């Protein structure tokens, strides 16, 4: 978070920053916490300090800014770049375990963009595997985070729709007006 959105501006930048922090093996719990942080801070961060500028001559915190490039600044997290780099650093990273580890203190989905960051990150990590929705349904230790995920999923079925996954349906054939099968907002209920 301190490095800012530039952290995942490119695959090279992301990889370099992770290496500068000395990270060799990335765990599922770490990835879940980073996705949670990205969900909370997808907008509004002030420009971070690039790590290479801290030690470069004539730059850094005390620089007068003349050496700064006027390149385009990132205004949100690039989850795709992050996941690609993490999978490169740890090809055996289990994204079902990442989903399980979303149950941590401070995990909170506040809006549709935050939900998108988490769901997209996990789905990109899973590749062709099915999203482990059973890990969302299980009892969590930190229920506030679970409820925020469920709440924003129900509000934003275009991002994550529970009806896309196996479930026990309720018999609706006795209703006077049967629900519309193609309405995703109703399908989750």
SERO-4910 file (N, C-alpha, C, O; in steps of 0.05 Angstrom, whole numbers):
BEGIN
 pado doro    nc1    nc2    nc3   cac1   cac2   cac3    cc1    cc2    cc3    oc1    oc2    oc3
  Unk    A     17    -24      0      0      0      0     18     25      0     11     44    -14
  Unk    A     39     24     15     57     48     17     70     54     -9     76     78    -14
  Unk    A     75     34    -25     88     39    -51     69     51    -71     77     66    -89
  Unk    A     43     46    -68     23     59    -85     16     42   -109     26     19   -112
  Unk    A     -1     53   -125    -12     38   -148     10     31   -169      7     12   -184
  Unk    A     32     46   -169     54     40   -186     67     13   -181     82      2   -198
  Unk    A     61      1   -158     71    -25   -151     65    -46   -172     81    -63   -178
  Unk    A     41    -44   -183     33    -64   -204     27    -50   -230      9    -58   -245
  Unk    A     43    -30   -237     40    -16   -262     49    -34   -285     38    -32   -307
  Unk    A     69    -50   -280     79    -69   -301     89    -94   -287     94    -94   -263
  Unk    A     92   -116   -302    102   -141   -291    130   -137   -280    136   -147   -258
  Unk    A    147   -123   -295    174   -118   -286    176   -102   -260    190   -110   -242
  Unk    A    160    -81   -259    160    -64   -235    150    -80   -211    162    -78   -189
  Unk    A    129    -95   -214    118   -111   -192    138   -132   -183    143   -134   -159
  Unk    A    150   -146   -201    170   -166   -194    194   -153   -180    203   -164   -159
  Unk    A    204   -130   -190    227   -117   -178    221   -108   -149    237   -111   -131
  Unk    A    197    -97   -145    190    -87   -118    188   -111    -99    197   -109    -76
  Unk    A    175   -132   -107    173   -156    -90    201   -166    -83    206   -174    -60
  Unk    A    219   -167   -102    246   -177    -97    261   -158    -79    277   -166    -62
  Unk    A    257   -131    -82    270   -112    -64    261   -115    -35    276   -110    -17
  Unk    A    237   -124    -31    227   -130     -4    238   -157      6    235   -163     30
  Unk    A    252   -171    -11    264   -197     -2    245   -220     -1    251   -240     12
  Unk    A    222   -218    -14    203   -240    -14    212   -261    -33    216   -256    -57
  Unk    A    215   -285    -23    223   -308    -40    199   -327    -45    196   -337    -67
  Unk    A    184   -332    -25    161   -351    -27    136   -336    -18    135   -325      5
  Unk    A    116   -335    -34     91   -322    -29     71   -342    -19     67   -363    -31
  Unk    A     58   -336      4     39   -355     16     10   -346      9      6   -323      1
  Unk    A     -8   -365     12    -37   -359      7    -47   -337     25    -63   -320     17
  Unk    A    -39   -338     51    -48   -318     70    -38   -290     62    -53   -271     65
  Unk    A    -14   -288     52     -3   -262     43    -19   -252     19    -26   -228     18
  Unk    A    -25   -269      0    -40   -261    -23    -68   -252    -15    -78   -232    -26
  Unk    A    -81   -266      3   -108   -259     12   -107   -231     25   -126   -215     21
  Unk    A    -87   -226     41    -85   -200     54    -80   -177     34    -91   -155     37
  Unk    A    -64   -183     14    -59   -163     -7    -84   -157    -23    -91   -134    -29
  Unk    A    -99   -178    -30   -124   -175    -44   -144   -159    -27   -159   -142    -37
  Unk    A   -145   -165     -1   -162   -150     17   -154   -120     18   -172   -103     18
  Unk    A   -128   -115     19   -119    -87     19   -126    -73     -7   -135    -50     -7
  Unk    A   -123    -88    -29   -130    -76    -55   -160    -71    -58   -169    -52    -71
  Unk    A   -177    -87    -45   -206    -82    -45   -212    -57    -29   -230    -42    -37
  Unk    A   -198    -52     -7   -204    -29     10   -193     -3     -2   -204     18      2
  Unk    A   -171     -5    -17   -156     20    -26   -154     22    -56   -134     32    -66
  Unk    A   -175     14    -70   -174     14   -100   -174     42   -111   -168     46   -135
  Unk    A   -181     62    -95   -180     90   -104   -172    107    -80   -176    100    -57
  Unk    A   -162    131    -86   -157    150    -65   -129    150    -53   -124    166    -35
  Unk    A   -112    131    -61    -85    131    -49    -69    154    -61    -72    160    -85
  Unk    A    -53    167    -45    -35    187    -55    -12    172    -69     -8    149    -64
  Unk    A      2    186    -86     24    173   -100     44    161    -80     53    175    -61
  Unk    A     51    136    -84     70    123    -67     98    131    -75    102    144    -96
  Unk    A    117    123    -58    145    129    -64    157    104    -77    159     83    -64
  Unk    A    165    106   -102    178     82   -114    203     75    -99    219     92    -92
  Unk    A    207     49    -94    230     41    -78    256     48    -90    275     56    -76
  Unk    A    259     47   -117    284     53   -129    291     82   -126    315     90   -127
  Unk    A    271    100   -123    277    128   -121    286    136    -93    298    157    -89
  Unk    A    283    118    -73    292    124    -46    322    125    -45    333    141    -31
  Unk    A    335    107    -59    364    105    -58    378    116    -82    403    118    -81
  Unk    A    364    124   -103    377    134   -126    389    162   -121    376    178   -107
  Unk    A    413    168   -131    425    194   -127    408    217   -139    397    214   -161
  Unk    A    405    238   -124    390    261   -133    360    257   -133    345    273   -145
  Unk    A    350    236   -120    322    231   -119    314    223    -91    330    225    -72
  Unk    A    289    214    -88    280    204    -62    263    225    -49    252    243    -61
  Unk    A    260    222    -23    242    238     -7    250    267     -8    233    285     -8
  Unk    A    276    272     -7    286    300     -5    292    313    -32    302    335    -33
  Unk    A    284    299    -53    289    310    -80    271    334    -85    249    336    -73
  Unk    A    280    352   -103    264    375   -110    244    368   -131    228    385   -140
  Unk    A    244    343   -141    224    334   -160    231    338   -189    217    330   -207
  Unk    A    254    351   -194    262    356   -222    269    331   -237    267    330   -262
  Unk    A    276    310   -222    284    285   -235    261    265   -239    265    243   -249
  Unk    A    238    273   -231    214    256   -233    206    254   -262    206    274   -277
  Unk    A    198    230   -271    187    228   -298    158    236   -298    144    234   -277
  Unk    A    149    247   -320    122    256   -322    104    235   -335     84    241   -347
  Unk    A    112    209   -332     97    187   -343     69    185   -331     63    197   -310
  Unk    A     53    170   -343     25    166   -333     26    151   -307     39    131   -304
  Unk    A     11    162   -288     10    149   -261    -14    131   -260    -36    137   -272
  Unk    A    -11    108   -247    -33     90   -244    -52    101   -222    -43    113   -203
  Unk    A    -78     98   -226    -98    108   -207   -113     87   -193   -131     92   -177
  Unk    A   -106     62   -198   -118     39   -184    -99     15   -186    -79     17   -200
  Unk    A   -105     -6   -172    -88    -30   -172    -93    -46   -198   -116    -48   -207
  Unk    A    -72    -57   -209    -74    -74   -232    -72   -103   -221    -50   -114   -219
  Unk    A    -94   -115   -215    -95   -141   -202    -84   -162   -221    -71   -181   -212
  Unk    A    -88   -159   -247    -79   -179   -267    -48   -181   -265    -38   -203   -265
  Unk    A    -34   -159   -264     -5   -159   -263      4   -172   -237     22   -189   -237
  Unk    A     -8   -165   -215     -1   -177   -189     -3   -207   -189     15   -221   -182
  Unk    A    -26   -217   -198    -31   -246   -198    -11   -260   -216     -1   -282   -210
  Unk    A     -6   -249   -240     13   -261   -258     41   -263   -246     54   -284   -249
  Unk    A     50   -242   -232     76   -242   -219     76   -262   -196     96   -277   -193
  Unk    A     56   -263   -180     55   -282   -158     55   -310   -167     68   -327   -155
  Unk    A     41   -316   -189     41   -344   -199     68   -351   -211     76   -374   -210
  Unk    A     82   -331   -222    109   -335   -232    128   -341   -209    145   -359   -211
  Unk    A    126   -326   -187    143   -330   -164    137   -356   -149    155   -368   -138
  Unk    A    112   -364   -148    104   -388   -134     83   -403   -152     59   -400   -148
  Unk    A     93   -419   -171     74   -433   -189     55   -452   -174     34   -459   -185
  Unk    A     63   -461   -150     45   -480   -136     26   -466   -117     12   -479   -101
  Unk    A     24   -439   -119      5   -424   -103    -23   -434   -107    -33   -434   -130
  Unk    A    -37   -441    -85    -64   -452    -86    -84   -430    -82    -86   -420    -59
  Unk    A    -99   -423   -102   -118   -401    -99   -144   -409    -85   -159   -391    -77
  Unk    A   -149   -434    -82   -170   -443    -64   -162   -436    -35   -179   -427    -19
  Unk    A   -137   -440    -29   -127   -433     -2   -127   -403      1   -133   -393     23
  Unk    A   -122   -388    -20   -123   -358    -19   -152   -350    -11   -156   -333      5
  Unk    A   -172   -363    -24   -200   -358    -18   -206   -364     11   -219   -348     24
  Unk    A   -196   -386     21   -200   -393     50   -188   -372     68   -199   -365     88
  Unk    A   -164   -361     60   -150   -342     77   -162   -313     75   -152   -295     89
  Unk    A   -183   -309     59   -196   -283     59   -209   -279     87   -215   -256     94
  Unk    A   -213   -300    102   -223   -298    129   -201   -289    147   -189   -304    162
  Unk    A   -195   -263    146   -175   -251    163   -184   -224    174   -202   -211    162
  Unk    A   -173   -215    197   -182   -189    208   -177   -167    188   -156   -165    175
  Unk    A   -196   -149    185   -193   -126    167   -203   -131    139   -205   -112    123
  Unk    A   -210   -156    132   -221   -161    105   -249   -148    104   -266   -154    120
  Unk    A   -253   -131     84   -278   -116     82   -282   -108     53   -265    -95     41
  Unk    A   -304   -116     41   -312   -106     14   -330    -82     19   -351    -84     32
  Unk    A   -322    -60      7   -338    -35     12   -355    -27    -13   -374    -11    -10
  Unk    A   -347    -37    -36   -362    -29    -60   -356    -49    -83   -342    -68    -79
  Unk    A   -368    -43   -106   -367    -62   -128   -338    -65   -139   -330    -86   -147
  Unk    A   -323    -43   -139   -295    -45   -149   -278    -62   -130   -261    -77   -139
  Unk    A   -282    -60   -104   -268    -77    -85   -275   -106    -90   -258   -124    -89
  Unk    A   -301   -112    -93   -310   -139    -99   -297   -149   -125   -287   -172   -126
  Unk    A   -297   -132   -145   -285   -140   -171   -255   -147   -167   -246   -167   -178
  Unk    A   -240   -131   -152   -212   -137   -148   -207   -164   -136   -190   -179   -145
  Unk    A   -223   -171   -115   -220   -196   -102   -228   -219   -120   -213   -239   -123
  Unk    A   -252   -218   -131   -262   -240   -148   -245   -244   -172   -238   -266   -179
  Unk    A   -237   -222   -186   -220   -224   -209   -193   -236   -202   -183   -253   -217
  Unk    A   -181   -227   -180   -155   -238   -172   -156   -268   -167   -139   -282   -176
  Unk    A   -177   -277   -153   -179   -305   -147   -185   -321   -173   -173   -342   -178
  Unk    A   -203   -311   -189   -210   -325   -214   -186   -326   -233   -181   -347   -246
  Unk    A   -170   -305   -234   -146   -306   -251   -126   -326   -240   -113   -340   -255
  Unk    A   -123   -327   -214   -105   -346   -202   -114   -375   -205    -98   -393   -209
  Unk    A   -141   -379   -205   -151   -406   -208   -149   -416   -237   -148   -440   -242
  Unk    A   -149   -398   -256   -148   -406   -284   -174   -418   -292   -195   -405   -291
  Unk    A   -173   -443   -300   -197   -457   -310   -213   -471   -287   -234   -482   -292
  Unk    A   -202   -470   -263   -217   -483   -240   -241   -466   -233   -242   -442   -238
  Unk    A   -261   -479   -221   -286   -466   -213   -280   -451   -187   -266   -461   -169
  Unk    A   -292   -427   -184   -289   -411   -160   -299   -428   -136   -321   -439   -138
  Unk    A   -284   -429   -115   -291   -446    -92   -313   -432    -74   -307   -424    -52
  Unk    A   -337   -431    -84   -359   -417    -70   -364   -429    -43   -374   -416    -25
  Unk    A   -359   -455    -40   -363   -468    -14   -346   -455      8   -354   -456     31
  Unk    A   -324   -443      1   -307   -429     21   -319   -402     29   -311   -391     50
  Unk    A   -337   -392     13   -351   -367     20   -374   -375     38   -381   -360     57
  Unk    A   -387   -397     33   -410   -406     49   -403   -416     77   -419   -414     95
  Unk    A   -379   -427     81   -372   -438    107   -372   -417    129   -370   -393    122
  Unk    A   -374   -425    154   -373   -405    175   -345   -393    177   -325   -407    177
  Unk    A   -344   -366    178   -318   -352    180   -314   -343    209   -333   -339    224
  Unk    A   -289   -340    216   -282   -329    243   -287   -299    243   -295   -288    264
  Unk    A   -284   -286    220   -288   -257    218   -312   -252    200   -309   -246    176
  Unk    A   -335   -255    212   -361   -255    197   -366   -228    182   -380   -228    162
  Unk    A   -355   -206    192   -360   -180    179   -350   -181    150   -363   -171    132
  Unk    A   -326   -192    146   -315   -194    119   -331   -212    102   -336   -206     78
  Unk    A   -340   -235    113   -357   -254     97   -383   -240     89   -391   -242     66
  Unk    A   -396   -227    108   -421   -214    102   -418   -191     82   -435   -187     65
  Unk    A   -395   -177     83   -390   -156     63   -387   -168     35   -396   -156     15
  Unk    A   -374   -191     33   -371   -205      7   -398   -213     -3   -405   -209    -26
  Unk    A   -414   -226     14   -441   -235      6   -459   -211     -1   -472   -212    -22
  Unk    A   -458   -190     15   -475   -166      9   -469   -155    -18   -487   -150    -34
  Unk    A   -443   -150    -24   -436   -138    -49   -439   -157    -73   -442   -148    -95
  Unk    A   -438   -183    -68   -444   -202    -89   -473   -202    -96   -480   -204   -120
  Unk    A   -490   -199    -76   -519   -197    -82   -526   -171    -96   -544   -171   -113
  Unk    A   -513   -150    -89   -518   -124   -102   -507   -123   -130   -518   -110   -148
  Unk    A   -485   -138   -135   -471   -137   -160   -468   -164   -173   -446   -175   -175
  Unk    A   -491   -176   -182   -490   -203   -193   -474   -205   -220   -467   -226   -228
  Unk    A   -469   -182   -232   -453   -182   -257   -423   -187   -250   -408   -195   -268
  Unk    A   -415   -183   -225   -388   -188   -217   -385   -217   -206   -368   -232   -213
  Unk    A   -403   -223   -188   -403   -250   -176   -432   -257   -170   -446   -244   -155
  Unk    A   -442   -279   -182   -469   -287   -179   -470   -315   -167   -460   -334   -179
  Unk    A   -483   -317   -144   -485   -343   -130   -500   -363   -146   -496   -387   -144
  Unk    A   -518   -354   -164   -535   -372   -180   -518   -387   -201   -527   -407   -212
  Unk    A   -493   -378   -206   -476   -392   -225   -463   -417   -213   -449   -432   -227
  Unk    A   -467   -422   -187   -454   -444   -173   -475   -463   -162   -498   -455   -157
  Unk    A   -467   -488   -158   -486   -508   -148   -497   -500   -121   -483   -489   -103
  Unk    A   -523   -504   -118   -537   -498    -93   -562   -515    -91   -570   -528   -110
  Unk    A   -574   -514    -68   -600   -527    -64   -622   -507    -70   -625   -487    -55
  Unk    A   -637   -511    -91   -658   -492    -99   -684   -497    -84   -689   -519    -74
  Unk    A   -699   -477    -82   -726   -478    -70   -746   -483    -91   -744   -472   -113
  Unk    A   -766   -499    -85   -788   -504   -105   -804   -479   -109   -816   -469    -90
  Unk    A   -803   -469   -133   -818   -444   -140   -842   -450   -158   -855   -431   -167
  Unk    A   -847   -475   -165   -869   -481   -183   -896   -476   -171   -916   -476   -186
  Unk    A   -898   -473   -145   -925   -468   -133   -931   -438   -131   -954   -431   -123
  Unk    A   -913   -421   -139   -918   -392   -138   -937   -384   -160   -938   -396   -181
  Unk    A   -953   -363   -154   -972   -353   -174   -957   -342   -198   -965   -346   -221
  Unk    A   -936   -327   -193   -919   -316   -214   -891   -327   -211   -876   -318   -194
  Unk    A   -883   -346   -228   -857   -357   -225   -835   -337   -231   -839   -319   -248
  Unk    A   -812   -339   -218   -791   -319   -222   -779   -322   -250   -780   -343   -263
  Unk    A   -768   -300   -260   -756   -300   -287   -729   -315   -285   -712   -308   -269
  Unk    A   -726   -335   -302   -701   -351   -301   -676   -335   -310   -654   -342   -301
  Unk    A   -680   -316   -327   -657   -301   -338   -650   -276   -322   -631   -262   -330
  Unk    A   -664   -270   -301   -658   -246   -285   -638   -253   -263   -645   -266   -244
  Unk    A   -613   -244   -267   -591   -252   -249   -595   -240   -221   -586   -252   -201
  Unk    A   -609   -217   -219   -613   -205   -192   -633   -222   -176   -630   -223   -151
  Unk    A   -651   -236   -189   -670   -253   -175   -659   -281   -171   -665   -295   -152
  Unk    A   -643   -290   -190   -633   -317   -190   -618   -325   -165   -618   -348   -157
  Unk    A   -604   -305   -152   -589   -312   -128   -608   -318   -104   -599   -330    -85
  Unk    A   -632   -308   -106   -651   -313    -84   -666   -339    -87   -682   -346    -71
***
